[in-house]
Amino acid sequence: MALPVEGIGPNEVALAWTASRRSPLIHGFAQAAAETLTRPRP
């Protein structure tokens, strides 16, 4: 669930991991984050 935060300037958050890590949990989290970013905002 993503919620806007009122009263602060724009910012960026980065998601990074070591290329040798092949955990399905990392892949799932990255996929969920990407899907959240492509959803239209209310």
C-alpha positions in Angstrom: 0.0 0.0 0.0 1.4 3.4 -1.0 0.3 6.6 0.7 1.3 10.1 -0.3 3.1 12.1 2.4 1.8 15.7 2.5 4.1 18.6 3.3 7.5 17.3 2.2 9.3 17.9 -1.1 9.7 15.2 -3.8 12.3 12.5 -3.1 13.6 9.2 -4.6 14.0 5.8 -3.1 16.3 3.2 -4.7 16.1 -0.5 -4.5 19.4 -2.4 -5.1 20.8 -5.8 -4.4 23.9 -7.9 -5.3 23.6 -9.4 -8.8 24.5 -12.8 -7.5 21.5 -12.9 -5.2 18.8 -15.0 -6.9 16.2 -15.1 -4.1 12.6 -15.3 -5.2 11.8 -13.0 -2.3 13.9 -10.3 -3.8 12.4 -10.8 -7.2 8.9 -10.7 -5.8 9.6 -7.5 -3.8 11.1 -5.8 -6.8 8.1 -6.8 -9.0 5.6 -5.6 -6.4 7.5 -2.2 -6.2 7.5 -1.8 -10.0 3.7 -2.6 -10.2 3.0 -0.1 -7.5 4.9 2.6 -9.4 2.9 2.0 -12.6 -0.5 2.2 -10.9 -2.5 5.4 -11.5 -2.6 7.6 -8.4 -6.0 8.6 -7.0 
